[in-house]
């Protein structure tokens, strides 16, 4: 039972087994299209990244320790989500809930830090209207942050579903798709912290 | 067929060991990236190349250890679609940068 839905050997025979596989692959295709969106935003940022319009550049705006903490939140949350999947495979509902809750809090920490950074920038008068550089910065980083926020909302619903329904085939299938989404967002963040922040700080 | 990329097909289970190794590698590469950024490596292009290499490696680590993408038959379509998407992403970003920045120099 514990591994029936997602174990390749037994998966096909279980009710919903093939459906779950197809949904997972379909979701993968969605992630690929999402990657295209981010590619366009990265390309736009690359073009705009020198156009400060007399406003501040990355060196005046960002601090390495703050960025590092933000990055750490997201990276560790990726791992704790993986741990939740491991618990899910052995059917340990309480462990799944606990690990999802930790993941949720880490993700929330990331989003809160990003919102604080945005609020600080806007307060200082360095909002998206200040320069082309800042417009593309807010669009790219904001789009990523919006994705993470959607992931958090999804995670909240999954926590509720695990509590109310238990680890049913449907719930497991959804948890696996959220797993893809969450890990995928961490990959996009690698691109963001490297090219938007660190290259700018050189 | 489109078997779950979120599980290695050999065991059907995501293992703890894989996550630990993945986390360690990702952490090291993150530290390398931040190290390059604060070390003040000169000339600048060397630092940029270092950052690009670290980022690409970290993305591969995430794909392999967290998304469990490998070259097994079960993962074939996941692999095909991401390789194709990577090509498109490369064309978009490198193509845009190339066109726009040579345009700038021609207009000057």
Interface residues (C-beta under 8 A of the other chain):
Chain A: X3 X6 X7 X8 X9 X10 X11 X20 X21 X22 X24 X25 X28 X29 X32 X35 X36 X39 X40 X42 X43 X44 X46 X47 X64 X67 X68 X71 X72 X75 X76 X78 X79 X82 X83 X85 X86 X89 X176 X179 X180 X183 X184 X186 X187 X190 X191 X193 X194 X195 X197 X198 X199 X201 X202
Chain B: X1 X2 X3 X4 X5 X6 X7 X9 X12 X13 X14 X15 X16 X19 X22 X23 X26 X27 X30 X33 X34 X36 X37 X38 X41 X44 X47 X48 X51 X52 X54 X55 X58 X59 X62 X63 X66 X67 X74 X77 X78 X81 X82 X84 X85 X88 X89 X92 X93 X95 X96 X97 X100
